[in-house]
Amino acid sequence: MKDMPKNLVSHRASVRNIDDVVAGQVHYAPMKSIWFLSMLVAALVGGAFTVTWQAILLYVLTTLAVLLFGHSLGSHRKLIHNSFECPKMIEYLFVYLGVQVGLAGPLGLLRQHELRDYAQRLPDCHAYLRHGSSFWKDAWWQLNCELRLDAPPVINLEPRIAKDNFYIFLEKTWMLQHLLVAVIFYTLGGWSFVFWGVCARVTSGVFGHWLIGYFAHNHGDMAFKVNGAAVQGKNIPWTSFLTMGESWHNNHHAYPGSAKLGIGKGEWDPGWWVLCAMEKFGLAWNIKLPADLPERSELVSCVPSKKALVLCICPFSRAIRGHR
């Protein structure tokens, strides 16, 4: 067996051989495909015949809400990386909104993330896990298929998540949660609100998640490089607001445990802005920054030394914590 990178010793995922994340086949996943395609068709057809300014406004507001509070803060920065602490009810609310993005249940989404994150940090991994195929092939794979590795990693979730009754409930009923919202929206605004407030929103969330994932692993800027990793994250500045800061993916690959994703000057990070406001009102604490994380010997700067000094040292200094 090849040597395991030190930064993966305490990872939730583990394999017997690091080559285990390479061998596998991509198979069509009926439920996953039907879920996405049905939402897409309903959004395009139903939305076209029921368009109103109220429905479009509902679509915009609900999409922004689930991406910001749900996916970025709830599913990603809190549930997956535990990069900040908050009251349990706020955590539950944020994770519930994360379910409304339409990707999966909270436990399934966490396992998917851990497999992909683990594989990408190894020297090589399957093309499915690194968005390594052509644009259209990767779209088909990610939106309609699943990867079945010959020897899949074991993923151990901590009891605070795996045994949480609310998360278990959401995992079993995550599709039905969208039906509940659809009933509420139908009551408020008829089919127009359903097609735009549910179908179009879910389609945007699922498709957008894949699209950003593809570009964030294939095209964009790099301030850091993780030596020995099969995949390097890329920053996509022009989508930073739409993704609530999630498009600073090169920063995230460098410091995955940081609650702040836009760590350089001028890097917009709406999720971070909300966390700062929450901290001010006592609703968030123990917020992790790159300076709080263990040093990574495999992490190197990709920018000239003078610029690197500004980018890599100043934002992380504990001395400037008061100027978040």
C-alpha positions as CSV (number, residue, x, y, z in Angstrom):
1,M,0.0,0.0,0.0
2,K,1.2,3.5,-0.8
3,D,1.7,6.0,2.0
4,M,-1.4,7.8,3.1
5,P,-1.2,11.6,3.1
6,K,-0.9,12.9,6.7
7,N,-3.8,15.3,6.2
8,L,-6.2,12.4,5.7
9,V,-5.4,10.5,8.9
10,S,-8.4,12.0,10.8
11,H,-10.7,12.2,7.8
12,R,-14.2,10.7,8.1
13,A,-13.4,8.5,5.1
14,S,-10.8,5.8,5.0
15,V,-9.6,3.1,2.5
16,R,-7.4,0.1,2.7
17,N,-5.5,1.2,-0.4
18,I,-5.4,4.7,-1.8
19,D,-6.0,3.3,-5.3
20,D,-9.5,2.2,-4.2
21,V,-10.9,5.6,-5.2
22,V,-9.8,5.0,-8.8
23,A,-11.4,1.7,-9.8
24,G,-15.2,1.8,-10.3
25,Q,-18.0,2.3,-12.8
26,V,-20.5,5.0,-13.4
27,H,-24.1,3.7,-13.6
28,Y,-27.4,5.3,-14.4
29,A,-29.3,6.3,-11.2
30,P,-33.1,6.2,-12.0
31,M,-34.4,8.1,-8.9
32,K,-31.7,10.8,-9.1
33,S,-32.3,11.3,-12.8
34,I,-36.1,11.3,-12.6
35,W,-35.9,13.8,-9.7
36,F,-33.8,16.3,-11.6
37,L,-35.4,15.8,-15.0
38,S,-39.0,16.0,-13.7
39,M,-38.1,19.3,-11.9
40,L,-36.5,20.6,-15.0
41,V,-39.5,19.8,-17.3
42,A,-42.0,21.2,-14.7
43,A,-39.9,24.4,-14.4
44,L,-39.6,24.9,-18.2
45,V,-43.1,23.9,-19.2
46,G,-45.2,24.8,-16.2
47,G,-43.2,27.9,-15.5
48,A,-43.6,29.2,-19.0
49,F,-47.4,29.1,-18.8
50,T,-47.7,30.5,-15.3
51,V,-45.2,33.3,-15.2
52,T,-46.0,36.3,-13.1
53,W,-43.8,38.9,-11.4
54,Q,-44.9,37.6,-8.0
55,A,-43.8,34.0,-8.9
56,I,-40.4,35.3,-10.3
57,L,-39.9,37.3,-7.1
58,L,-40.7,34.1,-5.0
59,Y,-38.2,32.2,-7.1
60,V,-35.4,34.7,-6.6
61,L,-36.0,35.2,-2.8
62,T,-36.3,31.5,-2.0
63,T,-33.4,30.5,-4.2
64,L,-31.1,33.1,-2.5
65,A,-32.4,32.0,0.9
66,V,-31.7,28.3,0.5
67,L,-28.3,28.8,-1.1
68,L,-27.2,31.3,1.6
69,F,-28.7,29.9,4.8
70,G,-29.2,26.4,3.6
71,H,-26.4,25.2,1.4
72,S,-23.6,27.5,2.3
73,L,-24.1,28.0,6.0
74,G,-26.2,25.0,7.0
75,S,-25.0,22.1,4.8
76,H,-21.5,23.1,4.0
77,R,-19.9,25.3,6.7
78,K,-21.8,23.9,9.6
79,L,-22.9,20.3,9.0
80,I,-19.9,19.2,6.9
81,H,-17.1,21.2,8.3
82,N,-18.4,22.3,11.7
83,S,-16.5,25.6,11.2
84,F,-18.7,27.5,13.6
85,E,-21.0,26.9,16.5
86,C,-24.6,28.2,16.9
87,P,-27.8,27.3,18.8
88,K,-29.1,23.9,17.9
89,M,-32.4,25.2,16.6
90,I,-30.6,27.6,14.2
91,E,-28.4,24.7,13.0
92,Y,-31.6,22.6,12.4
93,L,-33.2,25.5,10.5
94,F,-30.2,26.0,8.3
95,V,-29.8,22.3,7.5
96,Y,-33.5,22.1,6.7
97,L,-33.1,24.9,4.3
98,G,-30.1,23.0,2.8
99,V,-32.4,20.1,2.1
100,Q,-34.6,22.5,0.1
101,V,-31.8,23.0,-2.4
102,G,-32.8,19.6,-3.7
103,L,-29.5,17.7,-3.8
104,A,-30.1,15.0,-1.2
105,G,-30.8,14.4,2.5
106,P,-28.3,15.8,5.0
107,L,-26.6,12.5,5.8
108,G,-26.4,11.5,2.1
109,L,-25.0,14.9,1.1
110,L,-22.4,14.6,3.9
111,R,-21.3,11.2,2.7
112,Q,-21.1,12.3,-0.9
113,H,-19.0,15.3,0.1
114,E,-16.6,13.2,2.3
115,L,-16.0,10.7,-0.4
116,R,-15.3,13.3,-3.0
117,D,-13.1,15.4,-0.7
118,Y,-11.2,12.4,0.4
119,A,-10.6,11.1,-3.1
120,Q,-9.5,14.5,-4.4
121,R,-6.8,14.8,-1.8
122,L,-5.2,11.5,-2.9
123,P,-2.7,11.3,-5.8
124,D,-5.4,10.0,-8.2
125,C,-9.1,9.4,-8.2
126,H,-11.9,8.4,-10.6
127,A,-12.9,11.0,-13.2
128,Y,-16.4,11.2,-11.7
129,L,-15.0,12.3,-8.4
130,R,-12.8,15.0,-9.9
131,H,-15.1,16.3,-12.6
132,G,-12.4,15.0,-15.0
133,S,-14.5,14.3,-18.1
134,S,-15.8,16.5,-20.9
135,F,-18.4,19.2,-20.0
136,W,-21.4,17.3,-21.4
137,K,-20.3,13.9,-20.1
138,D,-19.7,15.3,-16.7
139,A,-23.1,16.9,-16.7
140,W,-24.7,13.6,-17.6
141,W,-22.7,11.7,-15.0
142,Q,-23.3,14.2,-12.1
143,L,-27.0,14.9,-12.8
144,N,-28.2,11.4,-13.7
145,C,-25.7,8.8,-12.6
146,E,-23.8,7.5,-9.6
147,L,-20.3,6.1,-9.1
148,R,-19.9,2.6,-7.8
149,L,-16.4,2.0,-6.6
150,D,-15.1,-1.5,-6.6
151,A,-13.8,-1.0,-3.0
152,P,-15.6,2.1,-1.6
153,P,-14.2,3.9,1.4
154,V,-15.7,3.5,4.8
155,I,-17.2,6.7,5.9
156,N,-17.6,7.2,9.7
157,L,-19.9,10.0,10.8
158,E,-19.7,11.2,14.3
159,P,-22.6,10.3,16.6
160,R,-23.7,13.9,17.0
161,I,-24.7,13.7,13.3
162,A,-25.3,10.1,12.5
163,K,-27.6,9.5,15.6
164,D,-29.4,12.8,15.5
165,N,-33.1,12.0,15.1
166,F,-33.9,15.2,13.2
167,Y,-31.2,14.5,10.6
168,I,-32.3,10.8,10.3
169,F,-35.9,12.0,9.8
170,L,-34.8,14.5,7.1
171,E,-32.7,11.8,5.4
172,K,-35.7,9.5,5.1
173,T,-38.2,12.2,4.0
174,W,-36.1,14.8,2.1
175,M,-38.1,14.6,-1.1
176,L,-41.3,14.8,0.8
177,Q,-40.1,18.1,2.4
178,H,-40.4,19.7,-1.1
179,L,-44.0,18.4,-1.4
180,L,-44.8,20.1,1.9
181,V,-43.4,23.4,0.6
182,A,-45.3,22.9,-2.7
183,V,-48.6,22.6,-0.8
184,I,-47.9,25.8,1.1
185,F,-47.0,27.7,-2.0
186,Y,-50.0,26.3,-3.9
187,T,-52.2,27.6,-1.1
188,L,-50.6,31.0,-1.3
189,G,-50.3,31.5,-5.1
190,G,-51.5,28.5,-7.0
191,W,-49.5,26.5,-9.6
192,S,-47.5,29.5,-10.5
193,F,-45.9,29.5,-7.1
194,V,-45.3,25.8,-7.2
195,F,-43.6,25.8,-10.6
196,W,-41.4,28.8,-9.8
197,G,-41.0,28.5,-6.0
198,V,-40.3,24.8,-6.0
199,C,-39.5,23.3,-9.4
200,A,-37.5,26.2,-10.8
201,R,-35.7,26.7,-7.5
202,V,-34.7,23.0,-7.2
203,T,-33.6,22.9,-10.9
204,S,-31.4,25.9,-10.3
205,G,-30.0,24.5,-7.1
206,V,-29.1,21.1,-8.5
207,F,-27.9,22.3,-11.9
208,G,-26.0,25.2,-10.5
209,H,-24.3,23.0,-7.9
210,W,-23.0,20.8,-10.7
211,L,-22.0,23.7,-12.9
212,I,-20.0,25.5,-10.2
213,G,-18.4,22.2,-9.2
214,Y,-17.3,21.6,-12.8
215,F,-15.7,25.0,-13.3
216,A,-14.3,25.1,-9.8
217,H,-12.3,22.0,-10.5
218,N,-11.3,22.8,-14.1
219,H,-11.2,26.5,-14.8
220,G,-10.4,29.5,-12.7
221,D,-7.7,31.2,-10.6
222,M,-5.4,29.6,-8.1
223,A,-3.7,31.3,-5.1
224,F,-2.7,27.9,-3.5
225,K,-1.7,24.5,-4.6
226,V,-2.1,21.3,-2.6
227,N,0.9,19.2,-3.4
228,G,0.2,15.5,-4.1
229,A,-3.6,16.1,-4.6
230,A,-5.4,14.7,-7.6
231,V,-7.5,17.8,-7.9
232,Q,-6.9,21.5,-7.4
233,G,-9.8,23.8,-6.5
234,K,-10.2,27.0,-8.6
235,N,-11.6,30.4,-7.6
236,I,-14.4,31.8,-9.8
237,P,-14.6,35.4,-8.8
238,W,-17.6,36.5,-10.9
239,T,-19.9,34.0,-9.3
240,S,-19.0,34.8,-5.7
241,F,-22.2,36.6,-4.9
242,L,-24.5,34.1,-6.6
243,T,-22.9,31.2,-4.8
244,M,-22.8,33.0,-1.4
245,G,-19.0,32.7,-1.4
246,E,-18.8,29.0,-2.3
247,S,-17.0,29.8,-5.6
248,W,-13.8,30.6,-3.8
249,H,-13.0,26.9,-4.1
250,N,-9.3,27.2,-4.4
251,N,-9.3,28.9,-1.0
252,H,-11.6,26.1,0.3
253,H,-9.2,23.4,-0.9
254,A,-6.4,25.2,0.9
255,Y,-8.3,25.7,4.2
256,P,-11.4,23.4,4.2
257,G,-12.1,24.0,7.9
258,S,-12.3,27.8,7.6
259,A,-15.7,29.4,8.0
260,K,-14.5,32.3,5.8
261,L,-14.2,31.3,2.1
262,G,-13.4,34.7,0.6
263,I,-10.0,35.1,2.4
264,G,-8.3,37.6,0.1
265,K,-8.9,41.3,-0.3
266,G,-12.0,42.0,-2.3
267,E,-13.3,38.4,-2.3
268,W,-17.0,38.7,-1.7
269,D,-18.4,36.1,0.7
270,P,-22.1,36.7,1.7
271,G,-22.0,33.6,3.9
272,W,-19.2,35.1,5.9
273,W,-21.1,38.4,6.2
274,V,-24.0,36.6,7.8
275,L,-21.8,34.8,10.2
276,C,-20.2,38.1,11.3
277,A,-23.7,39.5,12.0
278,M,-24.7,36.3,13.8
279,E,-21.6,36.5,16.0
280,K,-22.3,40.2,16.8
281,F,-25.8,39.1,18.2
282,G,-24.4,36.1,20.0
283,L,-25.9,33.6,17.6
284,A,-22.5,32.2,16.3
285,W,-19.2,31.6,18.1
286,N,-16.0,29.5,17.8
287,I,-15.8,30.6,14.2
288,K,-12.8,29.1,12.6
289,L,-10.4,31.0,10.4
290,P,-7.3,29.7,8.5
291,A,-5.1,30.8,11.4
292,D,-7.0,28.4,13.7
293,L,-6.3,25.4,11.5
294,P,-3.4,23.0,11.6
295,E,-0.5,23.9,9.3
296,R,-0.4,21.9,6.1
297,S,3.1,21.1,4.8
298,E,1.7,20.2,1.4
299,L,0.1,23.6,0.9
300,V,2.1,26.1,-1.2
301,S,1.4,29.6,-2.6
302,C,0.9,30.1,-6.3
303,V,1.2,33.9,-6.4
304,P,4.4,36.0,-6.4
305,S,6.1,36.4,-3.0
306,K,5.1,40.0,-2.5
307,K,1.5,39.5,-3.3
308,A,1.5,36.2,-1.4
309,L,2.5,38.1,1.7
310,V,-0.6,40.2,1.5
311,L,-2.9,37.3,0.5
312,C,-1.6,34.6,2.7
313,I,-0.5,36.3,5.9
314,C,-2.6,39.5,6.5
315,P,-6.1,38.0,6.3
316,F,-5.2,35.1,8.6
317,S,-3.5,37.0,11.3
318,R,-5.1,36.8,14.7
319,A,-4.2,40.5,15.2
320,I,-6.8,41.6,12.7
321,R,-9.7,39.4,14.0
322,G,-11.4,42.6,15.0
323,H,-11.5,43.7,11.4
324,R,-13.4,40.7,10.0
